[in-house]
Amino acid sequence: MVSKWRLKAHTKALFWSYGKDWVLVIIVLATFAYIDTFEPFHRQFSVRDTTIQHPFAKKETVPVWMAFVLAFILPGIIIGCIAIFQRKSYTDLHNGLLGLFLAQALVLVVTDSIKIAVGRPRPDFLDRCLSLYDNDYQGTPLAQLSDPVNMLSNSTICTRTELLRDGFKSFPSGHSSFSFGGLGYLSMYLAGKLHLFDERGHTYKSLVVLAPMILAALIATSRVCDYRHHWHDVTIGAIIGSVFAIFAYRQYYPSLAVDKCGRPFAPRVIEELLPTTMLSHHQHQRLEDEDCNPETEDHRESFLHNVGGAGSYSRDQVQLDNQSGTSLHDLTGGNNSNASANGSIKYESPAAYEQGRRGPTSQRT
């Protein structure tokens, strides 16, 4: 009964503890959706600037949906398969996916905020603005374009408006930051599981860990080839994605330099049930016999395996608190009212224990 009650209490505490993290991730994603509705800053430009005279590519090498699949769905599937089939740990599954969601949510809101605030024209901006290469729109020939005397041009000269809003969102690259955010996080996850820095120099580990990063670099490079971004945009986007990938990973996993780098941090719930009576050697032996019972042992080991992580509160530590002849007499101030007549052990929740320690409270008159 105690084990089942304890497992239920731990499950409830874990839900409320990590539920806050998921709520914050949802709030960040909602913030991104709201910010994305803003009109970007319309920066001035020169029609003689050759860096924004490239043609508008109607077909992208890596469209948005493909980037979402490669940089979010694919890492989630790989993390799930490793956690479920190889690690067999629900904590690893939960922490791995939560870190991935956190990294990508932060990448989206920061990247889009900078895009809207900076308003840098894309390399294909003039074609979006004046239809330089699209005969269907009968755009102005490039040779006839000129800026006002001693001035720069602005968006009021544009004759084509349906692509104008996105044309001012070049810096930084969203594809680049999103790719390095998701695939960079996956690289760190794989590095932890493979113990990449164990000082044994296995080449295959490096190849496995670098594969997601290479894919992210190819996605980012395609944005330059499609004339959607300048190289500066792609570089800064890669830095943003990598920073948040590392940040999110370290929230739920230890450093890659430690021995337990492949294990997630322990759950935020510690042992909350305290024994309140003297434990004799016979009573300890009885408890150890119960622990060896296959029915209770399966529940206990399954729970410890599923929720245990790096730095977890191990079973040996729990037994240290209940060694033969130990007592909580000092903690209870000599109040052993919870002990039964036959000397058996009784457990109570922290709230009940605290109330018993303080004693009865006086009623107000």
C-alpha positions in Angstrom: 0.0 0.0 0.0 2.8 2.4 0.9 4.6 1.7 -2.4 1.5 2.3 -4.5 0.6 5.5 -2.5 4.1 6.7 -2.9 4.2 6.0 -6.6 0.9 7.9 -7.0 2.2 10.8 -5.0 5.4 11.0 -7.1 3.4 10.9 -10.3 1.2 13.7 -9.3 4.1 15.8 -8.1 6.0 15.2 -11.3 3.0 16.3 -13.4 2.6 19.6 -11.5 6.4 20.2 -11.5 7.0 19.7 -15.3 3.6 21.0 -16.2 4.9 24.5 -15.6 7.6 24.0 -18.1 5.2 22.8 -20.8 2.9 25.8 -20.1 5.8 28.2 -20.5 6.8 26.6 -23.8 3.2 27.0 -25.0 3.3 30.7 -23.9 6.5 31.2 -25.9 5.0 29.7 -29.0 1.8 31.8 -28.6 4.1 34.9 -28.3 5.8 33.9 -31.5 2.4 33.6 -33.3 1.4 37.0 -32.1 4.8 38.7 -33.0 4.6 37.2 -36.5 1.5 39.3 -37.2 3.5 42.5 -36.9 4.6 44.4 -40.0 8.4 44.4 -40.3 10.4 47.5 -40.3 10.7 48.9 -43.9 14.4 49.7 -44.2 15.5 52.1 -47.0 17.5 50.7 -49.8 19.2 51.6 -53.1 18.0 50.3 -56.4 21.6 50.2 -57.5 22.5 47.7 -54.7 23.5 44.6 -56.6 23.0 42.4 -53.5 19.2 42.8 -53.7 18.9 42.5 -57.4 18.7 38.7 -57.6 15.6 36.9 -59.1 12.8 35.7 -56.9 12.8 31.8 -56.8 9.2 30.6 -57.0 10.3 27.1 -55.9 12.5 26.8 -52.8 15.0 24.0 -52.4 13.9 23.4 -48.8 10.4 24.8 -48.2 9.0 25.6 -44.8 7.2 22.3 -44.4 10.3 20.3 -45.2 12.4 22.3 -42.8 9.8 21.6 -40.1 10.0 17.9 -40.7 13.8 17.7 -40.9 14.5 20.0 -37.9 11.7 19.1 -35.6 9.7 16.0 -36.5 12.9 13.9 -37.3 14.8 14.8 -34.1 11.6 14.1 -32.1 11.3 10.6 -33.7 14.9 9.7 -33.1 14.9 10.9 -29.5 11.7 8.9 -28.9 13.0 5.7 -30.4 16.3 5.9 -28.4 14.5 6.7 -25.1 11.8 4.0 -25.5 13.5 1.1 -27.2 17.2 1.6 -26.3 17.2 3.4 -22.9 13.7 2.3 -21.9 13.3 5.4 -19.8 10.2 7.6 -19.6 12.2 10.3 -18.0 14.7 10.4 -20.9 11.7 10.5 -23.3 10.1 13.4 -21.5 13.2 15.4 -20.9 14.4 14.9 -24.5 11.2 16.1 -26.0 10.7 18.9 -23.6 14.2 20.2 -24.3 13.5 20.0 -28.1 10.3 21.9 -27.7 12.0 24.6 -25.5 14.9 25.0 -28.0 12.7 25.5 -31.0 10.2 27.7 -29.2 13.0 30.1 -28.1 14.5 30.0 -31.6 11.3 31.0 -33.2 10.4 33.9 -31.0 13.9 35.4 -30.9 14.5 35.0 -34.7 11.1 36.4 -35.7 11.5 39.3 -33.2 14.9 40.3 -34.8 13.5 39.9 -38.3 10.7 42.3 -37.6 12.8 44.8 -35.7 15.7 44.9 -38.3 13.7 44.7 -41.6 16.6 43.9 -43.8 15.7 43.4 -47.6 16.3 40.0 -49.0 18.6 39.3 -51.9 15.6 39.0 -54.2 13.9 42.2 -52.8 13.8 44.3 -56.0 12.2 41.5 -57.9 9.6 41.2 -55.2 9.1 45.0 -55.3 9.3 45.8 -59.0 9.0 42.5 -60.8 12.4 42.8 -62.5 12.4 39.4 -64.0 8.7 38.4 -64.1 7.2 39.3 -67.5 3.7 38.6 -66.2 3.9 41.7 -64.1 5.7 43.8 -66.8 8.2 45.2 -64.3 10.5 48.1 -64.7 13.7 47.3 -66.5 16.8 47.3 -64.3 18.6 49.9 -66.4 15.8 52.4 -65.9 15.9 52.3 -62.0 17.4 55.1 -60.1 17.3 56.5 -56.6 16.2 60.0 -55.7 18.9 62.6 -55.8 21.2 62.3 -52.7 18.6 60.0 -51.1 17.8 56.3 -50.8 14.6 54.7 -52.0 11.9 53.2 -49.8 9.0 50.8 -50.2 6.7 53.4 -51.7 8.3 52.8 -55.1 7.2 49.2 -55.2 4.5 48.2 -57.7 4.1 44.7 -56.4 3.0 44.3 -52.8 1.9 40.7 -52.2 5.5 39.6 -51.6 6.7 42.8 -50.0 6.1 42.0 -46.3 8.3 38.9 -46.4 10.9 40.7 -48.5 11.9 42.7 -45.4 12.6 39.7 -43.2 16.0 38.6 -44.4 18.0 38.9 -41.1 18.5 36.5 -39.5 17.6 33.3 -41.5 14.7 31.4 -39.9 15.5 28.2 -41.8 19.1 28.4 -40.5 18.2 29.1 -36.8 15.4 26.5 -36.8 17.6 23.9 -38.4 20.6 24.4 -36.0 18.2 24.6 -33.1 16.5 21.2 -33.7 19.4 19.3 -35.3 22.0 20.9 -33.1 19.9 19.7 -30.1 19.8 16.2 -31.6 23.6 16.2 -32.0 24.0 17.0 -28.3 21.5 14.3 -27.4 23.4 11.7 -29.5 26.7 12.9 -28.1 25.5 12.3 -24.6 24.2 8.8 -25.3 27.4 7.8 -27.2 29.7 9.4 -24.5 31.5 11.2 -27.3 34.1 12.8 -25.0 35.1 9.6 -23.2 38.7 10.0 -24.4 38.7 6.8 -26.4 38.5 8.3 -29.9 35.9 6.3 -31.7 35.5 7.8 -35.2 32.0 6.4 -35.7 30.7 8.4 -32.7 31.9 11.6 -34.3 30.2 10.8 -37.6 26.9 10.0 -35.9 27.0 13.2 -33.8 28.0 15.4 -36.8 25.5 14.0 -39.2 22.6 16.2 -37.9 24.9 19.3 -38.0 25.8 18.6 -41.6 22.2 18.4 -42.5 21.5 21.7 -40.7 24.4 23.3 -42.6 23.0 22.1 -46.0 19.5 23.5 -45.2 21.1 26.8 -44.3 23.2 26.9 -47.4 20.2 26.3 -49.6 18.8 29.6 -48.5 21.8 31.4 -50.0 21.5 29.4 -53.2 17.8 30.3 -53.5 18.6 34.0 -53.0 16.4 34.1 -49.9 19.2 35.2 -47.6 22.6 36.9 -47.5 25.4 34.8 -46.0 25.4 37.0 -42.9 21.8 36.1 -42.3 22.6 32.4 -42.4 25.6 32.7 -40.2 23.8 34.6 -37.4 20.9 32.2 -37.7 23.1 29.2 -37.2 24.6 30.9 -34.1 21.2 31.6 -32.6 20.0 28.1 -33.2 23.1 26.5 -31.7 23.0 28.7 -28.6 19.5 27.8 -27.8 20.1 24.1 -28.6 22.9 24.1 -26.0 20.9 26.1 -23.5 17.8 23.8 -23.8 19.9 20.6 -23.6 21.7 21.7 -20.4 18.4 22.4 -18.7 17.6 18.7 -18.6 20.9 16.9 -19.2 24.3 17.1 -17.6 27.5 18.3 -19.3 28.9 16.1 -22.0 32.2 16.0 -20.0 30.8 14.1 -17.1 30.5 10.3 -16.8 26.7 10.3 -16.6 26.2 12.6 -19.6 23.8 10.1 -21.2 21.3 10.2 -18.3 18.8 13.0 -17.9 18.7 15.0 -14.7 16.8 13.3 -11.9 13.1 14.3 -11.5 12.3 17.3 -9.3 10.7 15.1 -6.7 12.5 13.7 -3.6 11.5 11.1 -1.0 8.7 12.7 1.0 7.6 9.9 3.3 9.3 9.8 6.7 9.2 7.0 9.3 8.1 8.3 12.7 8.9 5.4 15.0 12.0 3.5 16.2 13.1 0.8 13.8 14.4 -2.3 15.4 16.6 -4.8 13.6 13.7 -7.2 13.3 11.5 -4.5 11.7 14.3 -3.5 9.3 14.7 -7.2 8.3 10.9 -7.4 7.7 11.1 -4.4 5.4 14.0 -5.8 3.5 12.1 -9.0 3.0 9.2 -7.0 1.6 11.6 -5.3 -0.7 12.7 -8.6 -2.0 9.1 -9.6 -2.8 8.9 -9.8 -6.6 5.6 -7.9 -6.6 6.8 -4.9 -4.7 10.3 -5.2 -6.2 9.0 -5.0 -9.8 7.0 -1.8 -9.0 10.0 -0.3 -7.2 12.6 -1.1 -9.8 10.3 0.0 -12.6 9.7 3.3 -11.0 13.4 3.9 -10.1 14.4 3.0 -13.7 11.8 5.2 -15.3 12.3 8.3 -13.2 15.9 7.9 -12.1 18.4 10.1 -13.7 21.9 11.7 -13.2 22.1 12.6 -9.6 18.9 10.8 -8.7 17.9 9.9 -5.1 19.0 6.3 -5.2 17.6 3.4 -3.2 20.8 3.1 -1.2 20.4 6.6 0.0 16.9 5.8 1.2 18.1 2.8 3.1 20.8 4.9 4.7 18.1 6.9 6.4 16.5 3.8 7.8 19.5 1.9 9.2 19.0 -0.5 12.1 18.5 1.2 15.4 18.1 4.7 13.9 15.3 6.9 15.1 13.6 10.2 14.3 13.1 10.9 18.0 15.1 14.1 17.8 13.1 15.3 14.8 9.8 14.7 16.5 10.9 16.2 19.8 10.1 13.0 21.6 6.6 12.9 20.3 6.0 9.3 19.1 2.3 9.4 19.0 2.3 7.9 15.6 3.8 4.6 16.9 1.3 1.8 17.3 0.9 -0.4 20.3 2.7 -3.3 18.8 5.7 -1.1 17.6 4.9 -1.4 13.9 5.9 1.3 11.5 3.5 3.9 10.3 4.1 6.4 7.5 2.5 9.8 7.1 2.6 12.6 4.6 4.9 15.6 5.2 1.9 17.8 6.1 0.7 15.4 8.7 4.2 15.0 10.1 4.7 18.7 10.4 1.4 19.2 12.1 2.2 16.4 14.6 5.6 17.9 15.3 4.2 21.3 16.1 1.5 19.9 18.3 -2.1 21.1 18.8 -2.7 24.8 18.0 -4.6 26.9 20.3 -8.0 28.1 19.2 -8.8 31.8 19.0 -11.3 33.2 21.4 
